[in-house]
Amino acid sequence: MKIRTVRLHVAMLGRYIVMVILTHFLVHGVLHRRHIVGWICLSSSICLFAALLLILKQVIQSRNVEFMPLLLTVTLTINAVFSNVIGFAFGVVQMAFYWWFKGANNERAEGV
């Protein structure tokens, strides 16, 4: 698990370095560079929230929220308030599903 985590961190750092180098040498003008880097960061942020929505399928099928980390969802939603509206909407949907299916877990545990 540690090796996988290190590989992911190295890959993320590598992507960042490539983005900085490419935008520095291929994009002329600070304003254009800011726009391009901003769009890259925005798309990465939206992908982060959309990837967490994939967990909702598993939560709906199993009616169990053990696969959905509530603290991560709340933290990302608060962060999205300051960064983008789409991410905030995704976070609100995730928290709604968490609270909806949290009650289903309690009913399921009592019935077993």
N, CA, C and O atoms as a printed pandas DataFrame, in Angstrom:
     atom_number atom_name residue_name chain_id  residue_number  x_coord  y_coord  z_coord
0              1         N          MET        A               1    0.816   -1.194    0.000
1              2        CA          MET        A               1    0.000    0.000    0.000
2              3         C          MET        A               1    0.864    1.265    0.000
3              4         O          MET        A               1    0.527    2.256   -0.647
4              5         N          LYS        A               2    1.970    1.219    0.726
5              6        CA          LYS        A               2    2.842    2.392    0.775
6              7         C          LYS        A               2    3.480    2.662   -0.582
7              8         O          LYS        A               2    3.637    3.818   -0.977
8              9         N          ILE        A               3    3.848    1.605   -1.295
9             10        CA          ILE        A               3    4.462    1.781   -2.609
10            11         C          ILE        A               3    3.463    2.410   -3.574
11            12         O          ILE        A               3    3.818    3.284   -4.365
12            13         N          ARG        A               4    2.224    1.966   -3.505
13            14        CA          ARG        A               4    1.184    2.528   -4.374
14            15         C          ARG        A               4    0.976    4.010   -4.066
15            16         O          ARG        A               4    0.831    4.820   -4.982
16            17         N          THR        A               5    0.961    4.361   -2.802
17            18        CA          THR        A               5    0.785    5.755   -2.405
18            19         C          THR        A               5    1.942    6.610   -2.902
19            20         O          THR        A               5    1.729    7.717   -3.395
20            21         N          VAL        A               6    3.147    6.112   -2.777
21            22        CA          VAL        A               6    4.323    6.853   -3.251
22            23         C          VAL        A               6    4.245    7.029   -4.765
23            24         O          VAL        A               6    4.552    8.104   -5.279
24            25         N          ARG        A               7    3.837    5.987   -5.476
25            26        CA          ARG        A               7    3.703    6.091   -6.934
26            27         C          ARG        A               7    2.668    7.140   -7.318
27            28         O          ARG        A               7    2.885    7.912   -8.253
28            29         N          LEU        A               8    1.551    7.176   -6.610
29            30        CA          LEU        A               8    0.525    8.167   -6.907
30            31         C          LEU        A               8    1.022    9.589   -6.652
31            32         O          LEU        A               8    0.744   10.501   -7.431
32            33         N          HIS        A               9    1.755    9.768   -5.563
33            34        CA          HIS        A               9    2.306   11.094   -5.268
34            35         C          HIS        A               9    3.332   11.513   -6.310
35            36         O          HIS        A               9    3.359   12.672   -6.724
36            37         N          VAL        A              10    4.163   10.595   -6.729
37            38        CA          VAL        A              10    5.161   10.902   -7.752
38            39         C          VAL        A              10    4.478   11.239   -9.072
39            40         O          VAL        A              10    4.898   12.160   -9.773
40            41         N          ALA        A              11    3.421   10.494   -9.413
41            42        CA          ALA        A              11    2.684   10.769  -10.646
42            43         C          ALA        A              11    2.026   12.151  -10.596
43            44         O          ALA        A              11    2.051   12.890  -11.580
44            45         N          MET        A              12    1.443   12.491   -9.460
45            46        CA          MET        A              12    0.811   13.808   -9.321
46            47         C          MET        A              12    1.846   14.924   -9.408
47            48         O          MET        A              12    1.612   15.942  -10.060
48            49         N          LEU        A              13    2.976   14.738   -8.759
49            50        CA          LEU        A              13    4.043   15.732   -8.820
50            51         C          LEU        A              13    4.570   15.856  -10.245
51            52         O          LEU        A              13    4.850   16.957  -10.718
52            53         N          GLY        A              14    4.700   14.731  -10.916
53            54        CA          GLY        A              14    5.165   14.738  -12.306
54            55         C          GLY        A              14    4.210   15.492  -13.217
55            56         O          GLY        A              14    4.644   16.263  -14.074
56            57         N          ARG        A              15    2.904   15.272  -13.036
57            58        CA          ARG        A              15    1.910   16.005  -13.835
58            59         C          ARG        A              15    2.013   17.501  -13.582
59            60         O          ARG        A              15    1.912   18.303  -14.511
60            61         N          TYR        A              16    2.211   17.871  -12.335
61            62        CA          TYR        A              16    2.334   19.293  -12.007
62            63         C          TYR        A              16    3.567   19.899  -12.677
63            64         O          TYR        A              16    3.492   20.985  -13.254
64            65         N          ILE        A              17    4.690   19.203  -12.601
65            66        CA          ILE        A              17    5.932   19.699  -13.204
66            67         C          ILE        A              17    5.770   19.828  -14.710
67            68         O          ILE        A              17    6.194   20.826  -15.293
68            69         N          VAL        A              18    5.160   18.830  -15.350
69            70        CA          VAL        A              18    4.941   18.886  -16.799
70            71         C          VAL        A              18    4.043   20.070  -17.149
71            72         O          VAL        A              18    4.306   20.776  -18.123
72            73         N          MET        A              19    2.980   20.297  -16.360
73            74        CA          MET        A              19    2.090   21.427  -16.617
74            75         C          MET        A              19    2.846   22.749  -16.513
75            76         O          MET        A              19    2.679   23.628  -17.358
76            77         N          VAL        A              20    3.668   22.889  -15.489
77            78        CA          VAL        A              20    4.415   24.137  -15.310
78            79         C          VAL        A              20    5.392   24.352  -16.466
79            80         O          VAL        A              20    5.475   25.451  -17.014
80            81         N          ILE        A              21    6.117   23.321  -16.829
81            82        CA          ILE        A              21    7.112   23.451  -17.908
82            83         C          ILE        A              21    6.433   23.748  -19.239
83            84         O          ILE        A              21    6.856   24.648  -19.963
84            85         N          LEU        A              22    5.378   22.994  -19.568
85            86        CA          LEU        A              22    4.709   23.204  -20.849
86            87         C          LEU        A              22    4.073   24.584  -20.943
87            88         O          LEU        A              22    4.204   25.258  -21.965
88            89         N          THR        A              23    3.390   25.009  -19.894
89            90        CA          THR        A              23    2.766   26.326  -19.957
90            91         C          THR        A              23    3.805   27.446  -19.952
91            92         O          THR        A              23    3.579   28.513  -20.524
92            93         N          HIS        A              24    4.925   27.203  -19.314
93            94        CA          HIS        A              24    5.964   28.236  -19.283
94            95         C          HIS        A              24    6.591   28.443  -20.659
95            96         O          HIS        A              24    6.812   29.577  -21.083
96            97         N          PHE        A              25    6.876   27.340  -21.353
97            98        CA          PHE        A              25    7.584   27.454  -22.625
98            99         C          PHE        A              25    6.662   27.550  -23.843
99           100         O          PHE        A              25    7.063   28.118  -24.858
100          101         N          LEU        A              26    5.453   27.017  -23.773
101          102        CA          LEU        A              26    4.584   26.999  -24.948
102          103         C          LEU        A              26    3.549   28.115  -24.970
103          104         O          LEU        A              26    3.043   28.461  -26.038
104          105         N          VAL        A              27    3.227   28.680  -23.819
105          106        CA          VAL        A              27    2.201   29.725  -23.759
106          107         C          VAL        A              27    2.893   31.049  -23.476
107          108         O          VAL        A              27    3.613   31.202  -22.490
108          109         N          HIS        A              28    2.655   31.993  -24.365
109          110        CA          HIS        A              28    3.296   33.298  -24.207
110          111         C          HIS        A              28    2.302   34.281  -23.600
111          112         O          HIS        A              28    1.152   34.370  -24.029
112          113         N          GLY        A              29    2.754   34.993  -22.629
113          114        CA          GLY        A              29    1.915   35.969  -21.953
114          115         C          GLY        A              29    1.384   35.417  -20.640
115          116         O          GLY        A              29    0.856   34.306  -20.581
116          117         N          VAL        A              30    1.530   36.202  -19.607
117          118        CA          VAL        A              30    1.125   35.776  -18.270
118          119         C          VAL        A              30   -0.381   35.560  -18.189
119          120         O          VAL        A              30   -0.838   34.610  -17.554
120          121         N          LEU        A              31   -1.149   36.428  -18.823
121          122        CA          LEU        A              31   -2.601   36.318  -18.754
122          123         C          LEU        A              31   -3.090   35.019  -19.394
123          124         O          LEU        A              31   -3.948   34.339  -18.832
124          125         N          HIS        A              32   -2.553   34.670  -20.563
125          126        CA          HIS        A              32   -2.941   33.422  -21.218
126          127         C          HIS        A              32   -2.523   32.217  -20.384
127          128         O          HIS        A              32   -3.260   31.237  -20.277
128          129         N          ARG        A              33   -1.344   32.299  -19.800
129          130        CA          ARG        A              33   -0.851   31.199  -18.959
130          131         C          ARG        A              33   -1.760   31.004  -17.749
131          132         O          ARG        A              33   -2.059   29.869  -17.376
132          133         N          ARG        A              34   -2.196   32.087  -17.142
133          134        CA          ARG        A              34   -3.099   31.989  -15.993
134          135         C          ARG        A              34   -4.416   31.331  -16.375
135          136         O          ARG        A              34   -4.943   30.496  -15.638
136          137         N          HIS        A              35   -4.942   31.714  -17.533
137          138        CA          HIS        A              35   -6.203   31.117  -17.973
138          139         C          HIS        A              35   -6.062   29.620  -18.233
139          140         O          HIS        A              35   -6.923   28.835  -17.836
140          141         N          ILE        A              36   -5.000   29.231  -18.884
141          142        CA          ILE        A              36   -4.802   27.811  -19.195
142          143         C          ILE        A              36   -4.603   26.999  -17.921
143          144         O          ILE        A              36   -5.222   25.948  -17.752
144          145         N          VAL        A              37   -3.753   27.472  -17.035
145          146        CA          VAL        A              37   -3.527   26.758  -15.772
146          147         C          VAL        A              37   -4.805   26.736  -14.935
147          148         O          VAL        A              37   -5.099   25.734  -14.283
148          149         N          GLY        A              38   -5.554   27.812  -14.948
149          150        CA          GLY        A              38   -6.819   27.860  -14.223
150          151         C          GLY        A              38   -7.807   26.827  -14.734
151          152         O          GLY        A              38   -8.464   26.152  -13.941
152          153         N          TRP        A              39   -7.920   26.696  -16.054
153          154        CA          TRP        A              39   -8.822   25.697  -16.632
154          155         C          TRP        A              39   -8.353   24.281  -16.324
155          156         O          TRP        A              39   -9.169   23.392  -16.082
156          157         N          ILE        A              40   -7.047   24.071  -16.333
157          158        CA          ILE        A              40   -6.516   22.742  -15.983
158          159         C          ILE        A              40   -6.868   22.414  -14.532
159          160         O          ILE        A              40   -7.310   21.303  -14.240
160          161         N          CYS        A              41   -6.679   23.357  -13.636
161          162        CA          CYS        A              41   -6.995   23.133  -12.219
162          163         C          CYS        A              41   -8.493   22.937  -11.999
163          164         O          CYS        A              41   -8.896   22.087  -11.206
164          165         N          LEU        A              42   -9.309   23.707  -12.685
165          166        CA          LEU        A              42  -10.756   23.562  -12.564
166          167         C          LEU        A              42  -11.215   22.189  -13.044
167          168         O          LEU        A              42  -12.035   21.544  -12.390
168          169         N          SER        A              43  -10.688   21.740  -14.184
169          170        CA          SER        A              43  -11.091   20.428  -14.694
170          171         C          SER        A              43  -10.615   19.314  -13.759
171          172         O          SER        A              43  -11.322   18.323  -13.578
172          173         N          SER        A              44   -9.446   19.458  -13.173
173          174        CA          SER        A              44   -8.966   18.464  -12.213
174          175         C          SER        A              44   -9.855   18.423  -10.977
175          176         O          SER        A              44  -10.149   17.350  -10.449
176          177         N          SER        A              45  -10.275   19.585  -10.524
177          178        CA          SER        A              45  -11.149   19.664   -9.353
178          179         C          SER        A              45  -12.499   19.017   -9.631
179          180         O          SER        A              45  -13.017   18.279   -8.792
180          181         N          ILE        A              46  -13.066   19.283  -10.788
181          182        CA          ILE        A              46  -14.351   18.680  -11.140
182          183         C          ILE        A              46  -14.213   17.167  -11.256
183          184         O          ILE        A              46  -15.101   16.432  -10.824
184          185         N          CYS        A              47  -13.112   16.695  -11.833
185          186        CA          CYS        A              47  -12.888   15.244  -11.930
186          187         C          CYS        A              47  -12.797   14.616  -10.543
187          188         O          CYS        A              47  -13.270   13.497  -10.340
188          189         N          LEU        A              48  -12.205   15.308   -9.605
189          190        CA          LEU        A              48  -12.107   14.802   -8.239
190          191         C          LEU        A              48  -13.494   14.561   -7.649
191          192         O          LEU        A              48  -13.753   13.504   -7.073
192          193         N          PHE        A              49  -14.373   15.533   -7.792
193          194        CA          PHE        A              49  -15.723   15.386   -7.253
194          195         C          PHE        A              49  -16.524   14.348   -8.026
195          196         O          PHE        A              49  -17.271   13.574   -7.428
196          197         N          ALA        A              50  -16.379   14.322   -9.334
197          198        CA          ALA        A              50  -17.119   13.347  -10.136
198          199         C          ALA        A              50  -16.673   11.925   -9.822
199          200         O          ALA        A              50  -17.490   11.004   -9.837
200          201         N          ALA        A              51  -15.387   11.734   -9.539
201          202        CA          ALA        A              51  -14.893   10.398   -9.199
202          203         C          ALA        A              51  -15.522    9.904   -7.901
203          204         O          ALA        A              51  -15.823    8.718   -7.768
204          205         N          LEU        A              52  -15.720   10.798   -6.956
205          206        CA          LEU        A              52  -16.359   10.398   -5.707
206          207         C          LEU        A              52  -17.827   10.040   -5.912
207          208         O          LEU        A              52  -18.395    9.293   -5.116
208          209         N          LEU        A              53  -18.445   10.561   -6.966
209          210        CA          LEU        A              53  -19.829   10.212   -7.245
210          211         C          LEU        A              53  -19.965    8.752   -7.668
211          212         O          LEU        A              53  -21.042    8.171   -7.532
212          213         N          LEU        A              54  -18.890    8.152   -8.177
213          214        CA          LEU        A              54  -18.935    6.741   -8.543
214          215         C          LEU        A              54  -19.218    5.858   -7.331
215          216         O          LEU        A              54  -19.772    4.767   -7.459
216          217         N          ILE        A              55  -18.835    6.339   -6.173
217          218        CA          ILE        A              55  -19.096    5.590   -4.943
218          219         C          ILE        A              55  -20.599    5.505   -4.682
219          220         O          ILE        A              55  -21.077    4.552   -4.066
220          221         N          LEU        A              56  -21.342    6.514   -5.156
221          222        CA          LEU        A              56  -22.788    6.516   -4.926
222          223         C          LEU        A              56  -23.451    5.278   -5.515
223          224         O          LEU        A              56  -24.405    4.762   -4.932
224          225         N          LYS        A              57  -22.979    4.796   -6.636
225          226        CA          LYS        A              57  -23.550    3.593   -7.239
226          227         C          LYS        A              57  -23.434    2.416   -6.273
227          228         O          LYS        A              57  -24.381    1.653   -6.079
228          229         N          GLN        A              58  -22.265    2.290   -5.681
229          230        CA          GLN        A              58  -22.030    1.205   -4.726
230          231         C          GLN        A              58  -22.891    1.391   -3.474
231          232         O          GLN        A              58  -23.402    0.416   -2.923
232          233         N          VAL        A              59  -23.051    2.631   -3.026
233          234        CA          VAL        A              59  -23.869    2.909   -1.849
234          235         C          VAL        A              59  -25.336    2.577   -2.130
235          236         O          VAL        A              59  -26.014    1.982   -1.292
236          237         N          ILE        A              60  -25.820    2.961   -3.304
237          238        CA          ILE        A              60  -27.220    2.700   -3.651
238          239         C          ILE        A              60  -27.468    1.199   -3.778
239          240         O          ILE        A              60  -28.480    0.697   -3.289
240          241         N          GLN        A              61  -26.557    0.482   -4.429
241          242        CA          GLN        A              61  -26.746   -0.955   -4.611
242          243         C          GLN        A              61  -26.699   -1.718   -3.299
243          244         O          GLN        A              61  -27.505   -2.621   -3.075
244          245         N          SER        A              62  -25.766   -1.363   -2.434
245          246        CA          SER        A              62  -25.610   -2.101   -1.177
246          247         C          SER        A              62  -26.443   -1.510   -0.041
247          248         O          SER        A              62  -26.630   -2.149    0.994
248          249         N          ARG        A              63  -26.943   -0.281   -0.238
249          250        CA          ARG        A              63  -27.647    0.446    0.828
250          251         C          ARG        A              63  -26.798    0.516    2.097
251          252         O          ARG        A              63  -27.291    0.351    3.213
252          253         N          ASN        A              64  -25.512    0.766    1.885
253          254        CA          ASN        A              64  -24.559    0.796    2.980
254          255         C          ASN        A              64  -23.578    1.938    2.729
255          256         O          ASN        A              64  -23.007    2.029    1.642
256          257         N          VAL        A              65  -23.373    2.807    3.714
257          258        CA          VAL        A              65  -22.501    3.970    3.528
258          259         C          VAL        A              65  -21.069    3.731    3.983
259          260         O          VAL        A              65  -20.289    4.679    4.082
260          261         N          GLU        A              66  -20.713    2.498    4.258
261          262        CA          GLU        A              66  -19.351    2.238    4.715
262          263         C          GLU        A              66  -18.317    2.561    3.632
263          264         O          GLU        A              66  -17.146    2.770    3.947
264          265         N          PHE        A              67  -18.731    2.603    2.372
265          266        CA          PHE        A              67  -17.815    2.896    1.274
266          267         C          PHE        A              67  -17.653    4.391    1.045
267          268         O          PHE        A              67  -16.782    4.809    0.282
268          269         N          MET        A              68  -18.488    5.208    1.702
269          270        CA          MET        A              68  -18.474    6.645    1.480
270          271         C          MET        A              68  -17.902    7.357    2.704
271          272         O          MET        A              68  -18.534    7.383    3.759
272          273         N          PRO        A              69  -16.721    7.929    2.567
273          274        CA          PRO        A              69  -16.114    8.632    3.702
274          275         C          PRO        A              69  -16.771   10.004    3.911
275          276         O          PRO        A              69  -16.559   10.921    3.118
276          277         N          LEU        A              70  -17.553   10.140    4.957
277          278        CA          LEU        A              70  -18.290   11.377    5.214
278          279         C          LEU        A              70  -17.351   12.558    5.439
279          280         O          LEU        A              70  -17.589   13.643    4.908
280          281         N          LEU        A              71  -16.295   12.364    6.216
281          282        CA          LEU        A              71  -15.377   13.472    6.508
282          283         C          LEU        A              71  -14.731   14.010    5.228
283          284         O          LEU        A              71  -14.587   15.222    5.066
284          285         N          LEU        A              72  -14.343   13.109    4.321
285          286        CA          LEU        A              72  -13.762   13.541    3.051
286          287         C          LEU        A              72  -14.796   14.315    2.241
287          288         O          LEU        A              72  -14.469   15.346    1.653
288          289         N          THR        A              73  -16.020   13.841    2.201
289          290        CA          THR        A              73  -17.078   14.513    1.446
290          291         C          THR        A              73  -17.347   15.905    2.003
291          292         O          THR        A              73  -17.464   16.864    1.240
292          293         N          VAL        A              74  -17.446   16.026    3.308
293          294        CA          VAL        A              74  -17.705   17.333    3.929
294          295         C          VAL        A              74  -16.539   18.288    3.662
295          296         O          VAL        A              74  -16.752   19.450    3.315
296          297         N          THR        A              75  -15.326   17.805    3.822
297          298        CA          THR        A              75  -14.150   18.651    3.601
298          299         C          THR        A              75  -14.076   19.135    2.157
299          300         O          THR        A              75  -13.819   20.313    1.909
300          301         N          LEU        A              76  -14.299   18.237    1.208
301          302        CA          LEU        A              76  -14.255   18.638   -0.201
302          303         C          LEU        A              76  -15.392   19.594   -0.549
303          304         O          LEU        A              76  -15.213   20.492   -1.372
304          305         N          THR        A              77  -16.552   19.412    0.066
305          306        CA          THR        A              77  -17.677   20.317   -0.194
306          307         C          THR        A              77  -17.376   21.715    0.335
307          308         O          THR        A              77  -17.663   22.708   -0.333
308          309         N          ILE        A              78  -16.806   21.793    1.518
309          310        CA          ILE        A              78  -16.430   23.104    2.067
310          311         C          ILE        A              78  -15.369   23.759    1.185
311          312         O          ILE        A              78  -15.423   24.962    0.931
312          313         N          ASN        A              79  -14.410   22.966    0.721
313          314        CA          ASN        A              79  -13.394   23.490   -0.176
314          315         C          ASN        A              79  -14.019   23.971   -1.481
315          316         O          ASN        A              79  -13.584   24.981   -2.034
316          317         N          ALA        A              80  -15.019   23.274   -1.976
317          318        CA          ALA        A              80  -15.651   23.641   -3.243
318          319         C          ALA        A              80  -16.414   24.951   -3.146
319          320         O          ALA        A              80  -16.596   25.632   -4.155
320          321         N          VAL        A              81  -16.861   25.315   -1.957
321          322        CA          VAL        A              81  -17.550   26.587   -1.791
322          323         C          VAL        A              81  -16.639   27.720   -2.257
323          324         O          VAL        A              81  -17.104   28.709   -2.824
324          325         N          PHE        A              82  -15.367   27.571   -2.020
325          326        CA          PHE        A              82  -14.413   28.618   -2.373
326          327         C          PHE        A              82  -13.853   28.452   -3.778
327          328         O          PHE        A              82  -13.265   29.390   -4.316
328          329         N          SER        A              83  -14.020   27.278   -4.386
329          330        CA          SER        A              83  -13.363   27.067   -5.676
330          331         C          SER        A              83  -14.325   26.951   -6.856
331          332         O          SER        A              83  -14.128   27.627   -7.865
332          333         N          ASN        A              84  -15.365   26.109   -6.760
333          334        CA          ASN        A              84  -16.262   25.989   -7.909
334          335         C          ASN        A              84  -17.644   25.518   -7.492
335          336         O          ASN        A              84  -17.811   24.802   -6.504
336          337         N          VAL        A              85  -18.620   25.936   -8.268
337          338        CA          VAL        A              85  -20.015   25.637   -7.969
338          339         C          VAL        A              85  -20.347   24.177   -8.278
339          340         O          VAL        A              85  -21.119   23.555   -7.550
340          341         N          ILE        A              86  -19.778   23.631   -9.337
341          342        CA          ILE        A              86  -20.074   22.243   -9.722
342          343         C          ILE        A              86  -19.602   21.284   -8.634
343          344         O          ILE        A              86  -20.323   20.353   -8.274
344          345         N          GLY        A              87  -18.413   21.500   -8.115
345          346        CA          GLY        A              87  -17.898   20.657   -7.043
346          347         C          GLY        A              87  -18.753   20.754   -5.795
347          348         O          GLY        A              87  -18.971   19.756   -5.107
348          349         N          PHE        A              88  -19.235   21.942   -5.502
349          350        CA          PHE        A              88  -20.113   22.121   -4.349
350          351         C          PHE        A              88  -21.407   21.330   -4.529
351          352         O          PHE        A              88  -21.881   20.686   -3.592
352          353         N          ALA        A              89  -21.973   21.379   -5.724
353          354        CA          ALA        A              89  -23.214   20.638   -5.988
354          355         C          ALA        A              89  -22.979   19.136   -5.854
355          356         O          ALA        A              89  -23.803   18.430   -5.272
356          357         N          PHE        A              90  -21.849   18.638   -6.392
357          358        CA          PHE        A              90  -21.520   17.215   -6.253
358          359         C          PHE        A              90  -21.395   16.832   -4.776
359          360         O          PHE        A              90  -21.885   15.780   -4.366
360          361         N          GLY        A              91  -20.755   17.665   -3.993
361          362        CA          GLY        A              91  -20.584   17.386   -2.570
362          363         C          GLY        A              91  -21.905   17.354   -1.820
363          364         O          GLY        A              91  -22.111   16.504   -0.953
364          365         N          VAL        A              92  -22.800   18.277   -2.151
365          366        CA          VAL        A              92  -24.116   18.298   -1.504
366          367         C          VAL        A              92  -24.883   17.018   -1.837
367          368         O          VAL        A              92  -25.534   16.443   -0.965
368          369         N          VAL        A              93  -24.810   16.571   -3.087
369          370        CA          VAL        A              93  -25.478   15.326   -3.484
370          371         C          VAL        A              93  -24.912   14.149   -2.696
371          372         O          VAL        A              93  -25.666   13.297   -2.225
372          373         N          GLN        A              94  -23.603   14.097   -2.553
373          374        CA          GLN        A              94  -22.972   13.007   -1.807
374          375         C          GLN        A              94  -23.418   12.997   -0.354
375          376         O          GLN        A              94  -23.738   11.941    0.190
376          377         N          MET        A              95  -23.442   14.163    0.278
377          378        CA          MET        A              95  -23.860   14.210    1.687
378          379         C          MET        A              95  -25.330   13.839    1.840
379          380         O          MET        A              95  -25.703   13.199    2.823
380          381         N          ALA        A              96  -26.171   14.231    0.881
381          382        CA          ALA        A              96  -27.585   13.857    0.935
382          383         C          ALA        A              96  -27.731   12.339    0.868
383          384         O          ALA        A              96  -28.509   11.751    1.618
384          385         N          PHE        A              97  -26.982   11.712   -0.030
385          386        CA          PHE        A              97  -27.033   10.251   -0.120
386          387         C          PHE        A              97  -26.500    9.608    1.146
387          388         O          PHE        A              97  -27.018    8.582    1.586
388          389         N          TYR        A              98  -25.481   10.193    1.732
389          390        CA          TYR        A              98  -24.937    9.631    2.965
390          391         C          TYR        A              98  -26.009    9.609    4.045
391          392         O          TYR        A              98  -26.231    8.576    4.677
392          393         N          TRP        A              99  -26.670   10.729    4.260
393          394        CA          TRP        A              99  -27.673   10.796    5.309
394          395         C          TRP        A              99  -28.887    9.932    4.976
395          396         O          TRP        A              99  -29.510    9.373    5.879
396          397         N          TRP        A             100  -29.230    9.816    3.693
397          398        CA          TRP        A             100  -30.368    8.995    3.272
398          399         C          TRP        A             100  -30.114    7.525    3.588
399          400         O          TRP        A             100  -30.968    6.845    4.156
400          401         N          PHE        A             101  -28.922    7.040    3.212
401          402        CA          PHE        A             101  -28.620    5.625    3.383
402          403         C          PHE        A             101  -28.048    5.295    4.753
403          404         O          PHE        A             101  -27.927    4.120    5.099
404          405         N          LYS        A             102  -27.696    6.297    5.532
405          406        CA          LYS        A             102  -27.216    6.038    6.883
406          407         C          LYS        A             102  -28.333    5.416    7.716
407          408         O          LYS        A             102  -28.089    4.498    8.498
408          409         N          GLY        A             103  -29.548    5.911    7.551
409          410        CA          GLY        A             103  -30.694    5.352    8.247
410          411         C          GLY        A             103  -30.982    3.932    7.795
411          412         O          GLY        A             103  -31.421    3.103    8.592
412          413         N          ALA        A             104  -30.738    3.645    6.522
413          414        CA          ALA        A             104  -30.957    2.296    6.001
414          415         C          ALA        A             104  -30.002    1.308    6.646
415          416         O          ALA        A             104  -30.360    0.146    6.841
416          417         N          ASN        A             105  -28.792    1.744    6.982
417          418        CA          ASN        A             105  -27.817    0.875    7.649
418          419         C          ASN        A             105  -28.304    0.498    9.047
419          420         O          ASN        A             105  -28.158   -0.651    9.463
420          421         N          ASN        A             106  -28.876    1.451    9.769
421          422        CA          ASN        A             106  -29.370    1.177   11.113
422          423         C          ASN        A             106  -30.530    0.187   11.076
423          424         O          ASN        A             106  -30.592   -0.728   11.897
424          425         N          GLU        A             107  -31.451    0.366   10.123
425          426        CA          GLU        A             107  -32.580   -0.553    9.982
426          427         C          GLU        A             107  -32.095   -1.943    9.609
427          428         O          GLU        A             107  -32.607   -2.941   10.114
428          429         N          ARG        A             108  -31.117   -2.007    8.733
429          430        CA          ARG        A             108  -30.567   -3.277    8.286
430          431         C          ARG        A             108  -29.887   -4.008    9.436
431          432         O          ARG        A             108  -30.022   -5.225    9.563
432          433         N          ALA        A             109  -29.147   -3.266   10.285
433          434        CA          ALA        A             109  -28.438   -3.878   11.419
434          435         C          ALA        A             109  -29.434   -4.413   12.444
435          436         O          ALA        A             109  -29.199   -5.460   13.047
436          437         N          GLU        A             110  -30.544   -3.701   12.645
437          438        CA          GLU        A             110  -31.551   -4.150   13.619
438          439         C          GLU        A             110  -32.273   -5.397   13.134
439          440         O          GLU        A             110  -32.675   -6.241   13.935
440          441         N          GLY        A             111  -32.437   -5.513   11.810
441          442        CA          GLY        A             111  -33.164   -6.649   11.249
442          443         C          GLY        A             111  -32.341   -7.924   11.218
443          444         O          GLY        A             111  -32.902   -9.010   11.076
444          445         N          VAL        A             112  -31.028   -7.821   11.346
445          446        CA          VAL        A             112  -30.155   -9.008   11.268
446          447         C          VAL        A             112  -30.064   -9.716   12.567
447          448         O          VAL        A             112  -29.373  -10.730   12.670
